[in-house]
Amino acid sequence: MSSACGCEAPVTAGVEADEEVEIPWWRDRAVLLPVLSGVFLVAGFLVEWLVEAPAAGTIALVLFWVGLLAGASTFVPGALRNLFRKRKLGIGLLMTISAVGAVILGYVEEAAALAFLYSLAEMLEDKAMDRARGGLRALLKLVPETATVLRGRESAIIPARELTVGQLMLVRPGERVATDGVVRSGRSSLDTSAITGESIPVEVEAGAQVSAGSINTSGVLEVEATAAGTDNSLTTIVELVEQAQAEKGNRARLADRIARPLVPGVMVLALLVGVVGSLFGDPELWITRALVVLVAASPCALAISVPVTVVSAIGAASRFGVVIKSGAAFERLGSIRHLAMDKTGTLTVNQPVVTSVVTTEGWSEADVLSYAAALERQSTHPLAVAIVAATPDAPAAAHVEETAGHGVVGTVEGRRVAVGSPRWIDAGPLADRVAQLEAEGRTCVLVTVDGVTAGVIGVRDELRPEVPEVVSTLAEQGVGVSMLTGDNARTAAALGRDAGIDDVRAELRPEDKARIVAELNDQVPTAMIGDGINDTPALAGATVGIAMGATGSDAAIESADVAFTGHDLRLIPQALAHANRGGRIINQNIVLSLVIITVLLPLAITGVLGLAAVVLVHEVAEVVVIANGLRAAKAQRTELTPLDQSGSAQAADNNAVVTA
């Protein structure tokens, strides 16, 4: 994005960028100049038509010149820089030559109109593509500024960026891990949602790998650094995102791809008309015709119609909860033929709940849940929260002791109760049921009373109820679906079966997701949808990145091309249908624009049409394609009914939905 749009340079890993300052529109050159161009152009026409004073013509001409210079200043410098520095030809250069040609022929007001329309088109498209990069700064902020390192029996606090490989870090409960490492001593649970996207903390002990940005939730850990403070998994994510965004930024927009062969072709044609005609006829006549050819071939309708269509469609999408960040993203969205989906928070509700309770003889489900909830009431662990939510009226517990990463013990109603992982508590007679529950994608919590196994509680982050319907609808639209997750393969496979997704990829790190999305992209245009920081490289590298929900991480939202303001996945097929419809309108406008150029060129070469007639045809064509483009703003409102956990429809709401 050009600096004229007020966009900052990409954030470099390990370097904190300045905070972005909001620029009001009247101080934003990219907005102000097209507005001024339009104001002076309209003022010139009004003076020319309504004022009868002798100096009216001169005043109108001055106003046209001011409008021309204001509009041209937004694209002429860039077109010339691209020509002389990068040897690139684009629509901007052709519009520049057309405006100059119109001025040479004495048609200043027509040149002013061309400059205004093209500067307006550029402004609309640039503003649609404007985005902040604060999400990358948010990633780096996950790394603490300082770290505690052990030197013999002493500890010292140093800047996290000074950490080196081999240093021993002391990570207390509530602290973030400053860089990647290996646990050397201690036992705890880590909240790794920033890295893996999983809502349930991971139990770690000596020998376990830990990632920068993970939060230690319970016990004290001694971690040996395996990466420097400025070169770890989080900085790698930032670099992957920046690289993917840069590569995506180099992909030409549709209008630019058409302009590449059109611009040099038209320039060569005009040159031939002027030179060859001058050899066999009046040089002045044929040079004039050559300039008319340039104006006739200027893609005015193409330049204005595509941005108008895109902005109209983007506005319509926002009304039903889909925020599309750029015109290029909208064009790509209509081409999607495969969808890669994150699991936690995207396919699932990201709220673990108790889904099953299995008891041994003599115990009821209510008793097992009650005893477990009594001990878990003091914990903020997602599993504990789910158990307490299932039994809010649990009795009080005494002498509660927690063993980091394993479980908790205490006294409830005079009985000794233990609640914890199957890796800590022997499942006894429930071993087979524990294995079955885990195979179904549930996390198991065992409960013993006075040393005897009383039951097992199955907790699962449930699949969103609309997921099977969405997967089926996408299949009908010819869009394939893959699940990408950092969760274990057994849980992922179980959820994949429930969702109807055959392609399930599990136990993935952020770079794995990015690699898989790149591989899918090589086969068909692929969108990635996710909501976590761990998804950002894949979101940035996909043909279209979709951030799920306004509550998703800043990094995911900023790295994505499309963001949903809600969490209903049924918006996905509706958004794709909307983009397809917008794409068809864009194609219609492009075809019409090219037909106009094709018809005008021979008429201009043969002298059938002069410059005034050519400009008039262009203006009429622009009105037609703009009117056609505005059809993309029409969205038919329909009911999108909420679903209960069984997938059945409940009361209807009034979310807007676009029909193709």
ChimeraX attribute file (.defattr): number of C-alpha atoms within 10 A of each C-alpha:
attribute: neighborCount
match mode: 1-to-1
recipient: residues
	/A:1	14
	/A:2	12
	/A:3	10
	/A:4	14
	/A:5	18
	/A:6	19
	/A:7	15
	/A:8	18
	/A:9	12
	/A:10	14
	/A:11	18
	/A:12	14
	/A:13	21
	/A:14	17
	/A:15	10
	/A:16	13
	/A:17	16
	/A:18	10
	/A:19	10
	/A:20	12
	/A:21	9
	/A:22	8
	/A:23	11
	/A:24	8
	/A:25	10
	/A:26	11
	/A:27	10
	/A:28	14
	/A:29	18
	/A:30	25
	/A:31	22
	/A:32	15
	/A:33	24
	/A:34	27
	/A:35	20
	/A:36	18
	/A:37	29
	/A:38	23
	/A:39	16
	/A:40	22
	/A:41	27
	/A:42	17
	/A:43	17
	/A:44	25
	/A:45	16
	/A:46	13
	/A:47	19
	/A:48	17
	/A:49	12
	/A:50	9
	/A:51	14
	/A:52	10
	/A:53	10
	/A:54	8
	/A:55	11
	/A:56	17
	/A:57	16
	/A:58	13
	/A:59	17
	/A:60	23
	/A:61	19
	/A:62	17
	/A:63	23
	/A:64	27
	/A:65	21
	/A:66	19
	/A:67	30
	/A:68	28
	/A:69	19
	/A:70	23
	/A:71	30
	/A:72	25
	/A:73	17
	/A:74	24
	/A:75	19
	/A:76	21
	/A:77	14
	/A:78	13
	/A:79	19
	/A:80	17
	/A:81	13
	/A:82	16
	/A:83	14
	/A:84	10
	/A:85	8
	/A:86	9
	/A:87	9
	/A:88	13
	/A:89	20
	/A:90	20
	/A:91	24
	/A:92	28
	/A:93	24
	/A:94	25
	/A:95	27
	/A:96	23
	/A:97	18
	/A:98	25
	/A:99	28
	/A:100	18
	/A:101	22
	/A:102	25
	/A:103	17
	/A:104	13
	/A:105	13
	/A:106	12
	/A:107	16
	/A:108	21
	/A:109	23
	/A:110	23
	/A:111	28
	/A:112	29
	/A:113	22
	/A:114	26
	/A:115	32
	/A:116	28
	/A:117	21
	/A:118	27
	/A:119	29
	/A:120	25
	/A:121	20
	/A:122	21
	/A:123	23
	/A:124	20
	/A:125	20
	/A:126	20
	/A:127	18
	/A:128	21
	/A:129	17
	/A:130	14
	/A:131	18
	/A:132	14
	/A:133	21
	/A:134	19
	/A:135	20
	/A:136	29
	/A:137	21
	/A:138	16
	/A:139	23
	/A:140	21
	/A:141	14
	/A:142	17
	/A:143	23
	/A:144	18
	/A:145	13
	/A:146	16
	/A:147	24
	/A:148	20
	/A:149	22
	/A:150	17
	/A:151	11
	/A:152	7
	/A:153	5
	/A:154	7
	/A:155	13
	/A:156	11
	/A:157	12
	/A:158	13
	/A:159	13
	/A:160	20
	/A:161	18
	/A:162	11
	/A:163	24
	/A:164	17
	/A:165	14
	/A:166	14
	/A:167	17
	/A:168	24
	/A:169	27
	/A:170	22
	/A:171	22
	/A:172	18
	/A:173	16
	/A:174	15
	/A:175	18
	/A:176	23
	/A:177	28
	/A:178	32
	/A:179	32
	/A:180	23
	/A:181	26
	/A:182	22
	/A:183	23
	/A:184	17
	/A:185	16
	/A:186	17
	/A:187	21
	/A:188	23
	/A:189	24
	/A:190	26
	/A:191	23
	/A:192	22
	/A:193	20
	/A:194	21
	/A:195	22
	/A:196	22
	/A:197	25
	/A:198	21
	/A:199	20
	/A:200	22
	/A:201	20
	/A:202	17
	/A:203	16
	/A:204	23
	/A:205	19
	/A:206	15
	/A:207	14
	/A:208	14
	/A:209	15
	/A:210	23
	/A:211	24
	/A:212	25
	/A:213	27
	/A:214	26
	/A:215	24
	/A:216	23
	/A:217	22
	/A:218	20
	/A:219	20
	/A:220	19
	/A:221	25
	/A:222	22
	/A:223	29
	/A:224	25
	/A:225	26
	/A:226	21
	/A:227	20
	/A:228	19
	/A:229	27
	/A:230	21
	/A:231	18
	/A:232	20
	/A:233	21
	/A:234	29
	/A:235	21
	/A:236	16
	/A:237	25
	/A:238	25
	/A:239	18
	/A:240	21
	/A:241	24
	/A:242	23
	/A:243	15
	/A:244	21
	/A:245	20
	/A:246	14
	/A:247	12
	/A:248	17
	/A:249	12
	/A:250	8
	/A:251	11
	/A:252	12
	/A:253	15
	/A:254	16
	/A:255	17
	/A:256	17
	/A:257	13
	/A:258	16
	/A:259	22
	/A:260	15
	/A:261	12
	/A:262	19
	/A:263	23
	/A:264	15
	/A:265	13
	/A:266	19
	/A:267	18
	/A:268	12
	/A:269	18
	/A:270	24
	/A:271	17
	/A:272	15
	/A:273	21
	/A:274	24
	/A:275	16
	/A:276	14
	/A:277	19
	/A:278	15
	/A:279	11
	/A:280	9
	/A:281	12
	/A:282	11
	/A:283	15
	/A:284	12
	/A:285	13
	/A:286	24
	/A:287	20
	/A:288	20
	/A:289	23
	/A:290	24
	/A:291	27
	/A:292	29
	/A:293	33
	/A:294	28
	/A:295	33
	/A:296	30
	/A:297	30
	/A:298	29
	/A:299	28
	/A:300	25
	/A:301	26
	/A:302	26
	/A:303	25
	/A:304	24
	/A:305	29
	/A:306	28
	/A:307	25
	/A:308	26
	/A:309	26
	/A:310	30
	/A:311	24
	/A:312	18
	/A:313	27
	/A:314	24
	/A:315	19
	/A:316	22
	/A:317	26
	/A:318	15
	/A:319	16
	/A:320	22
	/A:321	21
	/A:322	24
	/A:323	20
	/A:324	27
	/A:325	19
	/A:326	21
	/A:327	26
	/A:328	22
	/A:329	22
	/A:330	26
	/A:331	20
	/A:332	22
	/A:333	28
	/A:334	20
	/A:335	18
	/A:336	21
	/A:337	20
	/A:338	23
	/A:339	27
	/A:340	27
	/A:341	22
	/A:342	26
	/A:343	28
	/A:344	27
	/A:345	24
	/A:346	23
	/A:347	27
	/A:348	18
	/A:349	16
	/A:350	20
	/A:351	18
	/A:352	22
	/A:353	22
	/A:354	23
	/A:355	17
	/A:356	14
	/A:357	19
	/A:358	18
	/A:359	21
	/A:360	16
	/A:361	8
	/A:362	7
	/A:363	13
	/A:364	15
	/A:365	16
	/A:366	14
	/A:367	16
	/A:368	24
	/A:369	22
	/A:370	22
	/A:371	28
	/A:372	34
	/A:373	27
	/A:374	25
	/A:375	30
	/A:376	25
	/A:377	19
	/A:378	13
	/A:379	15
	/A:380	11
	/A:381	18
	/A:382	18
	/A:383	26
	/A:384	23
	/A:385	19
	/A:386	21
	/A:387	27
	/A:388	24
	/A:389	15
	/A:390	17
	/A:391	17
	/A:392	13
	/A:393	11
	/A:394	21
	/A:395	15
	/A:396	14
	/A:397	23
	/A:398	14
	/A:399	10
	/A:400	17
	/A:401	13
	/A:402	18
	/A:403	14
	/A:404	19
	/A:405	23
	/A:406	18
	/A:407	21
	/A:408	20
	/A:409	23
	/A:410	21
	/A:411	20
	/A:412	22
	/A:413	12
	/A:414	10
	/A:415	13
	/A:416	19
	/A:417	25
	/A:418	27
	/A:419	28
	/A:420	22
	/A:421	19
	/A:422	20
	/A:423	13
	/A:424	14
	/A:425	18
	/A:426	16
	/A:427	23
	/A:428	14
	/A:429	13
	/A:430	18
	/A:431	13
	/A:432	10
	/A:433	15
	/A:434	24
	/A:435	14
	/A:436	12
	/A:437	23
	/A:438	17
	/A:439	16
	/A:440	19
	/A:441	23
	/A:442	26
	/A:443	23
	/A:444	24
	/A:445	25
	/A:446	28
	/A:447	29
	/A:448	22
	/A:449	20
	/A:450	12
	/A:451	12
	/A:452	15
	/A:453	23
	/A:454	27
	/A:455	29
	/A:456	31
	/A:457	25
	/A:458	24
	/A:459	25
	/A:460	24
	/A:461	26
	/A:462	21
	/A:463	22
	/A:464	22
	/A:465	22
	/A:466	21
	/A:467	21
	/A:468	19
	/A:469	15
	/A:470	20
	/A:471	23
	/A:472	17
	/A:473	16
	/A:474	21
	/A:475	15
	/A:476	11
	/A:477	13
	/A:478	12
	/A:479	19
	/A:480	20
	/A:481	23
	/A:482	22
	/A:483	23
	/A:484	29
	/A:485	28
	/A:486	23
	/A:487	22
	/A:488	13
	/A:489	17
	/A:490	16
	/A:491	19
	/A:492	24
	/A:493	22
	/A:494	16
	/A:495	23
	/A:496	22
	/A:497	14
	/A:498	13
	/A:499	21
	/A:500	15
	/A:501	18
	/A:502	13
	/A:503	14
	/A:504	20
	/A:505	22
	/A:506	19
	/A:507	15
	/A:508	18
	/A:509	19
	/A:510	24
	/A:511	18
	/A:512	18
	/A:513	27
	/A:514	26
	/A:515	16
	/A:516	18
	/A:517	27
	/A:518	18
	/A:519	13
	/A:520	19
	/A:521	19
	/A:522	11
	/A:523	10
	/A:524	16
	/A:525	21
	/A:526	27
	/A:527	30
	/A:528	31
	/A:529	30
	/A:530	32
	/A:531	30
	/A:532	27
	/A:533	28
	/A:534	32
	/A:535	34
	/A:536	38
	/A:537	31
	/A:538	34
	/A:539	35
	/A:540	29
	/A:541	29
	/A:542	30
	/A:543	27
	/A:544	30
	/A:545	30
	/A:546	32
	/A:547	33
	/A:548	29
	/A:549	22
	/A:550	15
	/A:551	15
	/A:552	20
	/A:553	23
	/A:554	22
	/A:555	27
	/A:556	30
	/A:557	28
	/A:558	23
	/A:559	31
	/A:560	32
	/A:561	30
	/A:562	26
	/A:563	26
	/A:564	27
	/A:565	17
	/A:566	14
	/A:567	19
	/A:568	22
	/A:569	20
	/A:570	17
	/A:571	22
	/A:572	19
	/A:573	18
	/A:574	21
	/A:575	26
	/A:576	23
	/A:577	18
	/A:578	24
	/A:579	27
	/A:580	20
	/A:581	19
	/A:582	28
	/A:583	23
	/A:584	13
	/A:585	23
	/A:586	26
	/A:587	14
	/A:588	16
	/A:589	25
	/A:590	22
	/A:591	13
	/A:592	17
	/A:593	24
	/A:594	17
	/A:595	11
	/A:596	18
	/A:597	22
	/A:598	13
	/A:599	12
	/A:600	22
	/A:601	22
	/A:602	14
	/A:603	16
	/A:604	23
	/A:605	23
	/A:606	13
	/A:607	16
	/A:608	11
	/A:609	20
	/A:610	17
	/A:611	24
	/A:612	13
	/A:613	14
	/A:614	21
	/A:615	23
	/A:616	12
	/A:617	16
	/A:618	24
	/A:619	17
	/A:620	12
	/A:621	20
	/A:622	22
	/A:623	14
	/A:624	16
	/A:625	24
	/A:626	20
	/A:627	14
	/A:628	17
	/A:629	25
	/A:630	18
	/A:631	16
	/A:632	27
	/A:633	20
	/A:634	14
	/A:635	19
	/A:636	11
	/A:637	14
	/A:638	15
	/A:639	12
	/A:640	17
	/A:641	15
	/A:642	16
	/A:643	16
	/A:644	12
	/A:645	12
	/A:646	9
	/A:647	14
	/A:648	11
	/A:649	14
	/A:650	10
	/A:651	9
	/A:652	12
	/A:653	11
	/A:654	11
	/A:655	14
	/A:656	19
	/A:657	22
	/A:658	23
	/A:659	14
	/A:660	14
